[in-house]
Amino acid sequence: MPSIESGPLSPPPSPLILTQDELKKIAAYKAVESVQSGMVLGLGTGSTAKHAVDRIAELLHQGKLKNIIGIPTSKKTHQQAVSLGIPLSDLDSHPVVDLAIDGADEVDSNLNLVKGRGGSLLREKMIESACKKFIVIVDESKLVAHVGASGAMPVEVVPFCWKFTQNRLQSLFDYAGCVAKLRFNNGGEDGELGITIKNK
């Protein structure tokens, strides 16, 4: 019978703890696995989508992806993609998008989304409504029982008579104790304004 030597026990390995940004990066990289050469891609906006754009550029430079055309959902993503060498176009030239990858501010159990709290709502909606497939990258902090549960609801409006629009929105949601306010920071792009509707 083999002898068993006693000695100090080593502590069990501690569980790997990842930061929220590391988890976003893992999710983004997983989403990019759906990208194939020759695709027209909607390039999303935000901290999670940024990782996806970085990964697409990395795969292009490695030669693992070829003939990709990106359509960015914001000026910020446009600048990122240009700096990384991703070829870009627009919906006028490519009205059908094969795949769009983006994040969301909230998602409920019916897959209803809130998007646009960081601006760019109009461009996001235009590009993502033109895509054949849309991958939304979210972590558990974005899961809600109903949309609007964790913050303001963004509405993008044209500058023309924006006060009239704000007043109409305010009257629609007065019963719920909500207020409509013009969003001065990150308030959309290309001449659009953002109005948020939130509890007083």
Helices and strands as residue ranges (DSSP letters): H 20-32, E 40-43, H 47-61, E 69-72, H 75-84, E 97-103, E 106-107, E 113-114, H 121-129, E 131-137, G 140-142, E 153-157, H 162-173, G 174-176, E 178-183, E 193-199
